[in-house]
Amino acid sequence: MASTKEIRGKIKSVQNTRKITKAMEMVAASKMRKAQERMRAARPYADKVRNIAAHMSEANSEYQHPFLMSRPQIKGAGLILITTDKGLCGGMNTNIMRAATARMKEWTEAGVQLQTTAIGGKGLGFLNRIGANVVSHITHIGDAPQLNDLIGSIKVQLDAYVAGEIDVLYLGYTKFINSMKQDSVLVQLLPLPASTLAQTEQEAIAYSWDYVYEPSAEAVVDDLLIRYVEALIFQAVAENIASEQSARMVAMKAASDNAKNVIGELQMIYNKSRQAAITKELSEIVGGAAAV
């Protein structure tokens, strides 16, 4: 059995660790609330752009944007993988990486050429480790990223799709459900699925306007659909950040609870060790007195 001094040192060490995890839990809880506010604030813009893009696409049936046209054969594929820059957030990054790995394996077996974009340090490290073709990346985006920070890395994939270098583009991120649940999502970004631009009757009535285009309908639709895709990616980044803070809060709470249990167990071992030492000393005293 370890000496009481060693056990006291272990208890002190675990107590210090628990202080750190408790502080990180509180910081993550505070950041999570702010991240949720930013996530919800980004939704109205994406919804507005989606409705306008849907109506304008239907109003100009003679023009089909490349983002709306499915290609018969997939020879090249793109993947935008959104992860965190930091760790200590449970299995959040591992889950989305596992989903991405499964899809990339399917493409490889089908002979599809793959190019990837990493948003977040963990995803960039993962893609480099497996030898993926990383054509663009951005890291250290912080807790409050701006769309302008993301456009550069996104544009590489969008230009590749328009140029025909890739025939499909997927987006992988962690979707925020609630504080205790986050889902790994791998969705098709381009070509835009028909359900993405589908409108309800109320939305169709609300956006049933006649437009005057300047300089042309094609130019306006082109810019609008690009803004819409960028808004989708920005929304995914906001969802991922909210998920990160939620997952970190839960992970740090679990770590704090485990540290508390360990401290309790070490305290019990310490008491037993101390009691054994006292009993041994008493036995030696009684034995010495009896010998005298």
C-alpha positions as YAML, in Angstrom:
chain: A
units: angstrom
residues:
- id: 1
  name: MET
  ca: [0.00, 0.00, 0.00]
- id: 2
  name: ALA
  ca: [1.24, 3.51, -0.85]
- id: 3
  name: SER
  ca: [2.33, 5.76, 1.99]
- id: 4
  name: THR
  ca: [-0.02, 8.42, 3.31]
- id: 5
  name: LYS
  ca: [2.25, 11.12, 1.86]
- id: 6
  name: GLU
  ca: [1.97, 9.67, -1.65]
- id: 7
  name: ILE
  ca: [-1.81, 9.36, -1.32]
- id: 8
  name: ARG
  ca: [-2.08, 12.99, -0.14]
- id: 9
  name: GLY
  ca: [-0.06, 14.01, -3.20]
- id: 10
  name: LYS
  ca: [-2.42, 12.12, -5.52]
- id: 11
  name: ILE
  ca: [-5.46, 13.69, -3.87]
- id: 12
  name: LYS
  ca: [-3.97, 17.17, -4.29]
- id: 13
  name: SER
  ca: [-3.16, 16.46, -7.94]
- id: 14
  name: VAL
  ca: [-6.70, 15.25, -8.73]
- id: 15
  name: GLN
  ca: [-8.19, 18.22, -6.87]
- id: 16
  name: ASN
  ca: [-6.14, 20.60, -9.03]
- id: 17
  name: THR
  ca: [-7.28, 18.77, -12.16]
- id: 18
  name: ARG
  ca: [-10.90, 19.03, -11.03]
- id: 19
  name: LYS
  ca: [-10.54, 22.78, -10.57]
- id: 20
  name: ILE
  ca: [-9.33, 23.08, -14.17]
- id: 21
  name: THR
  ca: [-12.10, 20.91, -15.63]
- id: 22
  name: LYS
  ca: [-14.73, 22.75, -13.57]
- id: 23
  name: ALA
  ca: [-13.47, 26.11, -14.86]
- id: 24
  name: MET
  ca: [-13.45, 24.81, -18.45]
- id: 25
  name: GLU
  ca: [-17.01, 23.54, -18.00]
- id: 26
  name: MET
  ca: [-18.19, 26.99, -16.88]
- id: 27
  name: VAL
  ca: [-16.36, 28.73, -19.74]
- id: 28
  name: ALA
  ca: [-17.84, 26.30, -22.28]
- id: 29
  name: ALA
  ca: [-21.34, 26.87, -20.89]
- id: 30
  name: SER
  ca: [-20.93, 30.63, -21.30]
- id: 31
  name: LYS
  ca: [-19.56, 30.29, -24.85]
- id: 32
  name: MET
  ca: [-22.30, 27.81, -25.74]
- id: 33
  name: ARG
  ca: [-25.04, 30.35, -25.04]
- id: 34
  name: LYS
  ca: [-23.33, 32.95, -27.23]
- id: 35
  name: ALA
  ca: [-22.72, 30.38, -29.98]
- id: 36
  name: GLN
  ca: [-26.39, 29.39, -29.93]
- id: 37
  name: GLU
  ca: [-27.41, 33.04, -30.31]
- id: 38
  name: ARG
  ca: [-25.12, 33.46, -33.32]
- id: 39
  name: MET
  ca: [-26.40, 30.21, -34.81]
- id: 40
  name: ARG
  ca: [-30.04, 31.29, -34.51]
- id: 41
  name: ALA
  ca: [-29.22, 34.78, -35.81]
- id: 42
  name: ALA
  ca: [-27.79, 33.29, -39.03]
- id: 43
  name: ARG
  ca: [-30.91, 31.27, -39.86]
- id: 44
  name: PRO
  ca: [-33.24, 34.10, -41.04]
- id: 45
  name: TYR
  ca: [-30.72, 35.27, -43.65]
- id: 46
  name: ALA
  ca: [-30.29, 31.74, -45.04]
- id: 47
  name: ASP
  ca: [-34.08, 31.25, -45.15]
- id: 48
  name: LYS
  ca: [-34.62, 34.57, -46.92]
- id: 49
  name: VAL
  ca: [-31.97, 33.87, -49.55]
- id: 50
  name: ARG
  ca: [-33.32, 30.34, -50.07]
- id: 51
  name: ASN
  ca: [-36.86, 31.58, -50.75]
- id: 52
  name: ILE
  ca: [-35.74, 34.29, -53.14]
- id: 53
  name: ALA
  ca: [-33.40, 31.89, -54.97]
- id: 54
  name: ALA
  ca: [-36.18, 29.29, -55.25]
- id: 55
  name: HIS
  ca: [-38.65, 31.77, -56.68]
- id: 56
  name: MET
  ca: [-36.15, 33.28, -59.12]
- id: 57
  name: SER
  ca: [-35.08, 29.83, -60.32]
- id: 58
  name: GLU
  ca: [-38.69, 28.94, -61.11]
- id: 59
  name: ALA
  ca: [-39.36, 32.32, -62.68]
- id: 60
  name: ASN
  ca: [-36.49, 31.77, -65.14]
- id: 61
  name: SER
  ca: [-37.10, 28.23, -66.31]
- id: 62
  name: GLU
  ca: [-35.15, 28.84, -69.53]
- id: 63
  name: TYR
  ca: [-31.90, 29.28, -67.56]
- id: 64
  name: GLN
  ca: [-30.48, 26.48, -65.45]
- id: 65
  name: HIS
  ca: [-27.60, 27.32, -63.16]
- id: 66
  name: PRO
  ca: [-24.85, 24.66, -62.83]
- id: 67
  name: PHE
  ca: [-25.60, 24.42, -59.11]
- id: 68
  name: LEU
  ca: [-29.06, 23.06, -59.96]
- id: 69
  name: MET
  ca: [-28.08, 20.56, -62.66]
- id: 70
  name: SER
  ca: [-27.31, 16.96, -61.74]
- id: 71
  name: ARG
  ca: [-24.58, 15.24, -63.73]
- id: 72
  name: PRO
  ca: [-25.10, 11.74, -65.12]
- id: 73
  name: GLN
  ca: [-21.70, 10.41, -64.15]
- id: 74
  name: ILE
  ca: [-19.62, 11.28, -61.07]
- id: 75
  name: LYS
  ca: [-15.93, 11.29, -61.91]
- id: 76
  name: GLY
  ca: [-14.80, 13.76, -59.28]
- id: 77
  name: ALA
  ca: [-16.11, 14.60, -55.81]
- id: 78
  name: GLY
  ca: [-15.42, 17.34, -53.30]
- id: 79
  name: LEU
  ca: [-15.74, 17.34, -49.53]
- id: 80
  name: ILE
  ca: [-15.80, 20.28, -47.14]
- id: 81
  name: LEU
  ca: [-15.06, 18.94, -43.66]
- id: 82
  name: ILE
  ca: [-15.86, 21.19, -40.69]
- id: 83
  name: THR
  ca: [-14.23, 20.32, -37.37]
- id: 84
  name: THR
  ca: [-12.90, 22.15, -34.32]
- id: 85
  name: ASP
  ca: [-9.49, 23.71, -33.82]
- id: 86
  name: LYS
  ca: [-9.21, 22.44, -30.24]
- id: 87
  name: GLY
  ca: [-9.86, 19.13, -28.55]
- id: 88
  name: LEU
  ca: [-11.43, 18.16, -25.21]
- id: 89
  name: CYS
  ca: [-14.91, 17.96, -26.73]
- id: 90
  name: GLY
  ca: [-15.66, 14.27, -26.42]
- id: 91
  name: GLY
  ca: [-16.15, 12.18, -29.55]
- id: 92
  name: MET
  ca: [-17.55, 15.03, -31.66]
- id: 93
  name: ASN
  ca: [-14.66, 15.24, -34.16]
- id: 94
  name: THR
  ca: [-14.17, 11.48, -34.19]
- id: 95
  name: ASN
  ca: [-17.79, 10.89, -35.22]
- id: 96
  name: ILE
  ca: [-17.76, 13.26, -38.21]
- id: 97
  name: MET
  ca: [-14.33, 11.97, -39.28]
- id: 98
  name: ARG
  ca: [-15.65, 8.41, -39.18]
- id: 99
  name: ALA
  ca: [-18.62, 9.38, -41.38]
- id: 100
  name: ALA
  ca: [-16.31, 11.20, -43.80]
- id: 101
  name: THR
  ca: [-13.94, 8.23, -43.94]
- id: 102
  name: ALA
  ca: [-16.78, 5.87, -44.87]
- id: 103
  name: ARG
  ca: [-17.92, 8.13, -47.71]
- id: 104
  name: MET
  ca: [-14.39, 8.70, -48.97]
- id: 105
  name: LYS
  ca: [-13.82, 4.93, -49.00]
- id: 106
  name: GLU
  ca: [-16.91, 4.49, -51.20]
- id: 107
  name: TRP
  ca: [-15.64, 7.11, -53.65]
- id: 108
  name: THR
  ca: [-12.17, 5.55, -53.75]
- id: 109
  name: GLU
  ca: [-13.59, 2.10, -54.48]
- id: 110
  name: ALA
  ca: [-15.71, 3.60, -57.29]
- id: 111
  name: GLY
  ca: [-12.65, 5.26, -58.83]
- id: 112
  name: VAL
  ca: [-13.85, 8.80, -58.09]
- id: 113
  name: GLN
  ca: [-11.17, 11.48, -57.77]
- id: 114
  name: LEU
  ca: [-11.53, 13.33, -54.46]
- id: 115
  name: GLN
  ca: [-10.48, 16.79, -53.36]
- id: 116
  name: THR
  ca: [-11.11, 18.14, -49.87]
- id: 117
  name: THR
  ca: [-11.35, 21.39, -47.94]
- id: 118
  name: ALA
  ca: [-10.72, 21.52, -44.20]
- id: 119
  name: ILE
  ca: [-12.32, 24.09, -41.92]
- id: 120
  name: GLY
  ca: [-10.75, 23.55, -38.51]
- id: 121
  name: GLY
  ca: [-7.37, 22.29, -37.33]
- id: 122
  name: LYS
  ca: [-8.52, 18.82, -36.30]
- id: 123
  name: GLY
  ca: [-10.00, 18.10, -39.73]
- id: 124
  name: LEU
  ca: [-6.89, 19.41, -41.50]
- id: 125
  name: GLY
  ca: [-4.64, 17.15, -39.43]
- id: 126
  name: PHE
  ca: [-6.92, 14.18, -40.12]
- id: 127
  name: LEU
  ca: [-7.00, 14.74, -43.89]
- id: 128
  name: ASN
  ca: [-3.23, 15.15, -44.02]
- id: 129
  name: ARG
  ca: [-2.71, 11.94, -42.04]
- id: 130
  name: ILE
  ca: [-4.80, 9.84, -44.42]
- id: 131
  name: GLY
  ca: [-3.13, 11.42, -47.47]
- id: 132
  name: ALA
  ca: [-6.23, 13.17, -48.86]
- id: 133
  name: ASN
  ca: [-5.94, 15.82, -51.56]
- id: 134
  name: VAL
  ca: [-6.43, 19.04, -49.56]
- id: 135
  name: VAL
  ca: [-6.97, 21.90, -52.02]
- id: 136
  name: SER
  ca: [-7.81, 24.57, -49.42]
- id: 137
  name: HIS
  ca: [-8.13, 24.99, -45.70]
- id: 138
  name: ILE
  ca: [-8.72, 27.51, -42.94]
- id: 139
  name: THR
  ca: [-7.93, 27.13, -39.25]
- id: 140
  name: HIS
  ca: [-8.16, 29.23, -36.08]
- id: 141
  name: ILE
  ca: [-11.48, 30.78, -37.08]
- id: 142
  name: GLY
  ca: [-12.32, 31.54, -33.44]
- id: 143
  name: ASP
  ca: [-15.64, 31.48, -31.65]
- id: 144
  name: ALA
  ca: [-17.24, 34.20, -33.80]
- id: 145
  name: PRO
  ca: [-16.16, 33.62, -37.43]
- id: 146
  name: GLN
  ca: [-17.12, 35.95, -40.25]
- id: 147
  name: LEU
  ca: [-18.29, 34.85, -43.69]
- id: 148
  name: ASN
  ca: [-15.46, 36.82, -45.30]
- id: 149
  name: ASP
  ca: [-12.97, 34.57, -43.50]
- id: 150
  name: LEU
  ca: [-14.47, 31.45, -45.09]
- id: 151
  name: ILE
  ca: [-15.11, 32.61, -48.66]
- id: 152
  name: GLY
  ca: [-11.56, 32.02, -49.90]
- id: 153
  name: SER
  ca: [-11.41, 28.33, -49.02]
- id: 154
  name: ILE
  ca: [-15.02, 27.75, -50.09]
- id: 155
  name: LYS
  ca: [-14.54, 29.40, -53.50]
- id: 156
  name: VAL
  ca: [-11.91, 26.85, -54.49]
- id: 157
  name: GLN
  ca: [-14.49, 24.06, -54.34]
- id: 158
  name: LEU
  ca: [-17.28, 26.09, -55.97]
- id: 159
  name: ASP
  ca: [-15.02, 27.06, -58.87]
- id: 160
  name: ALA
  ca: [-13.96, 23.43, -59.27]
- id: 161
  name: TYR
  ca: [-17.63, 22.39, -59.49]
- id: 162
  name: VAL
  ca: [-18.47, 25.04, -62.09]
- id: 163
  name: ALA
  ca: [-15.37, 24.10, -64.11]
- id: 164
  name: GLY
  ca: [-16.41, 20.44, -64.11]
- id: 165
  name: GLU
  ca: [-13.42, 19.24, -62.07]
- id: 166
  name: ILE
  ca: [-15.83, 17.74, -59.54]
- id: 167
  name: ASP
  ca: [-19.39, 16.54, -60.16]
- id: 168
  name: VAL
  ca: [-20.69, 16.52, -56.59]
- id: 169
  name: LEU
  ca: [-19.80, 18.44, -53.42]
- id: 170
  name: TYR
  ca: [-20.53, 17.23, -49.91]
- id: 171
  name: LEU
  ca: [-20.49, 19.09, -46.60]
- id: 172
  name: GLY
  ca: [-19.65, 17.38, -43.31]
- id: 173
  name: TYR
  ca: [-20.25, 19.01, -39.93]
- id: 174
  name: THR
  ca: [-21.78, 18.41, -36.51]
- id: 175
  name: LYS
  ca: [-25.36, 19.63, -36.22]
- id: 176
  name: PHE
  ca: [-26.54, 21.14, -32.96]
- id: 177
  name: ILE
  ca: [-29.69, 19.45, -31.63]
- id: 178
  name: ASN
  ca: [-29.62, 20.50, -27.98]
- id: 179
  name: SER
  ca: [-27.11, 20.91, -25.19]
- id: 180
  name: MET
  ca: [-26.85, 17.15, -24.69]
- id: 181
  name: LYS
  ca: [-27.10, 15.91, -28.27]
- id: 182
  name: GLN
  ca: [-25.19, 16.71, -31.44]
- id: 183
  name: ASP
  ca: [-25.44, 14.74, -34.69]
- id: 184
  name: SER
  ca: [-22.73, 14.16, -37.29]
- id: 185
  name: VAL
  ca: [-24.13, 15.22, -40.67]
- id: 186
  name: LEU
  ca: [-22.76, 14.54, -44.15]
- id: 187
  name: VAL
  ca: [-25.03, 16.18, -46.73]
- id: 188
  name: GLN
  ca: [-24.89, 16.89, -50.46]
- id: 189
  name: LEU
  ca: [-24.23, 20.55, -51.04]
- id: 190
  name: LEU
  ca: [-23.94, 20.61, -54.85]
- id: 191
  name: PRO
  ca: [-25.85, 20.07, -56.99]
- id: 192
  name: LEU
  ca: [-28.50, 21.56, -54.75]
- id: 193
  name: PRO
  ca: [-31.11, 18.86, -54.00]
- id: 194
  name: ALA
  ca: [-34.62, 19.67, -55.21]
- id: 195
  name: SER
  ca: [-35.89, 19.56, -51.63]
- id: 196
  name: THR
  ca: [-33.48, 22.36, -50.67]
- id: 197
  name: LEU
  ca: [-35.26, 24.96, -52.79]
- id: 198
  name: ALA
  ca: [-38.75, 23.53, -52.32]
- id: 199
  name: GLN
  ca: [-41.27, 26.09, -51.03]
- id: 200
  name: THR
  ca: [-44.44, 25.74, -49.04]
- id: 201
  name: GLU
  ca: [-47.65, 27.38, -50.31]
- id: 202
  name: GLN
  ca: [-47.24, 30.22, -47.82]
- id: 203
  name: GLU
  ca: [-43.64, 30.85, -48.93]
- id: 204
  name: ALA
  ca: [-44.60, 30.72, -52.60]
- id: 205
  name: ILE
  ca: [-47.30, 33.35, -52.00]
- id: 206
  name: ALA
  ca: [-45.04, 35.52, -49.85]
- id: 207
  name: TYR
  ca: [-42.27, 35.59, -52.49]
- id: 208
  name: SER
  ca: [-44.43, 35.64, -55.63]
- id: 209
  name: TRP
  ca: [-43.00, 38.91, -56.91]
- id: 210
  name: ASP
  ca: [-42.02, 40.01, -60.39]
- id: 211
  name: TYR
  ca: [-38.38, 41.03, -60.61]
- id: 212
  name: VAL
  ca: [-36.58, 43.53, -62.80]
- id: 213
  name: TYR
  ca: [-33.08, 42.17, -63.38]
- id: 214
  name: GLU
  ca: [-29.95, 44.29, -63.69]
- id: 215
  name: PRO
  ca: [-27.69, 43.55, -65.51]
- id: 216
  name: SER
  ca: [-29.38, 40.23, -66.45]
- id: 217
  name: ALA
  ca: [-31.39, 37.40, -64.94]
- id: 218
  name: GLU
  ca: [-28.46, 34.99, -65.36]
- id: 219
  name: ALA
  ca: [-26.02, 37.25, -63.49]
- id: 220
  name: VAL
  ca: [-28.46, 37.83, -60.64]
- id: 221
  name: VAL
  ca: [-29.30, 34.13, -60.26]
- id: 222
  name: ASP
  ca: [-25.60, 33.22, -60.39]
- id: 223
  name: ASP
  ca: [-24.68, 35.62, -57.59]
- id: 224
  name: LEU
  ca: [-27.73, 34.73, -55.54]
- id: 225
  name: LEU
  ca: [-27.09, 30.99, -55.63]
- id: 226
  name: ILE
  ca: [-23.44, 31.51, -54.70]
- id: 227
  name: ARG
  ca: [-24.55, 33.64, -51.72]
- id: 228
  name: TYR
  ca: [-27.01, 30.91, -50.76]
- id: 229
  name: VAL
  ca: [-24.38, 28.15, -50.82]
- id: 230
  name: GLU
  ca: [-22.02, 30.34, -48.80]
- id: 231
  name: ALA
  ca: [-24.83, 30.95, -46.30]
- id: 232
  name: LEU
  ca: [-25.38, 27.19, -45.98]
- id: 233
  name: ILE
  ca: [-21.70, 26.64, -45.20]
- id: 234
  name: PHE
  ca: [-21.60, 29.55, -42.75]
- id: 235
  name: GLN
  ca: [-24.68, 28.14, -41.00]
- id: 236
  name: ALA
  ca: [-22.95, 24.75, -40.77]
- id: 237
  name: VAL
  ca: [-19.89, 26.42, -39.20]
- id: 238
  name: ALA
  ca: [-22.13, 28.18, -36.66]
- id: 239
  name: GLU
  ca: [-23.85, 24.89, -35.85]
- id: 240
  name: ASN
  ca: [-20.47, 23.20, -35.45]
- id: 241
  name: ILE
  ca: [-19.24, 25.86, -33.02]
- id: 242
  name: ALA
  ca: [-22.38, 25.56, -30.90]
- id: 243
  name: SER
  ca: [-21.95, 21.77, -30.92]
- id: 244
  name: GLU
  ca: [-18.30, 22.13, -29.93]
- id: 245
  name: GLN
  ca: [-19.08, 24.21, -26.85]
- id: 246
  name: SER
  ca: [-21.94, 21.89, -25.85]
- id: 247
  name: ALA
  ca: [-19.79, 18.79, -26.26]
- id: 248
  name: ARG
  ca: [-16.93, 20.40, -24.32]
- id: 249
  name: MET
  ca: [-19.27, 21.41, -21.50]
- id: 250
  name: VAL
  ca: [-20.59, 17.84, -21.22]
- id: 251
  name: ALA
  ca: [-17.09, 16.34, -21.45]
- id: 252
  name: MET
  ca: [-15.70, 18.65, -18.77]
- id: 253
  name: LYS
  ca: [-18.67, 17.97, -16.50]
- id: 254
  name: ALA
  ca: [-18.07, 14.25, -16.84]
- id: 255
  name: ALA
  ca: [-14.36, 14.78, -16.14]
- id: 256
  name: SER
  ca: [-15.19, 16.84, -13.02]
- id: 257
  name: ASP
  ca: [-17.59, 14.18, -11.78]
- id: 258
  name: ASN
  ca: [-15.03, 11.44, -12.37]
- id: 259
  name: ALA
  ca: [-12.38, 13.47, -10.55]
- id: 260
  name: LYS
  ca: [-14.75, 13.85, -7.61]
- id: 261
  name: ASN
  ca: [-15.25, 10.08, -7.49]
- id: 262
  name: VAL
  ca: [-11.51, 9.47, -7.66]
- id: 263
  name: ILE
  ca: [-10.92, 11.92, -4.82]
- id: 264
  name: GLY
  ca: [-13.50, 10.08, -2.73]
- id: 265
  name: GLU
  ca: [-11.83, 6.72, -3.40]
- id: 266
  name: LEU
  ca: [-8.35, 8.11, -2.63]
- id: 267
  name: GLN
  ca: [-9.67, 9.70, 0.55]
- id: 268
  name: MET
  ca: [-10.99, 6.32, 1.67]
- id: 269
  name: ILE
  ca: [-7.66, 4.64, 0.88]
- id: 270
  name: TYR
  ca: [-5.86, 7.42, 2.77]
- id: 271
  name: ASN
  ca: [-8.06, 6.94, 5.84]
- id: 272
  name: LYS
  ca: [-7.49, 3.17, 5.78]
- id: 273
  name: SER
  ca: [-3.74, 3.66, 5.40]
- id: 274
  name: ARG
  ca: [-3.65, 6.20, 8.22]
- id: 275
  name: GLN
  ca: [-5.72, 3.95, 10.47]
- id: 276
  name: ALA
  ca: [-3.42, 1.00, 9.71]
- id: 277
  name: ALA
  ca: [-0.38, 3.09, 10.63]
- id: 278
  name: ILE
  ca: [-1.97, 4.18, 13.91]
- id: 279
  name: THR
  ca: [-2.94, 0.60, 14.73]
- id: 280
  name: LYS
  ca: [0.61, -0.56, 14.00]
- id: 281
  name: GLU
  ca: [2.10, 2.11, 16.26]
- id: 282
  name: LEU
  ca: [-0.28, 1.20, 19.08]
- id: 283
  name: SER
  ca: [0.58, -2.46, 18.68]
- id: 284
  name: GLU
  ca: [4.30, -1.66, 18.89]
- id: 285
  name: ILE
  ca: [3.76, 0.47, 22.02]
- id: 286
  name: VAL
  ca: [1.70, -2.23, 23.73]
- id: 287
  name: GLY
  ca: [4.20, -4.91, 22.72]
- id: 288
  name: GLY
  ca: [7.11, -2.87, 24.08]
- id: 289
  name: ALA
  ca: [5.32, -2.20, 27.34]
- id: 290
  name: ALA
  ca: [4.53, -5.91, 27.74]
- id: 291
  name: ALA
  ca: [8.18, -6.82, 27.13]
- id: 292
  name: VAL
  ca: [9.33, -4.38, 29.82]
...
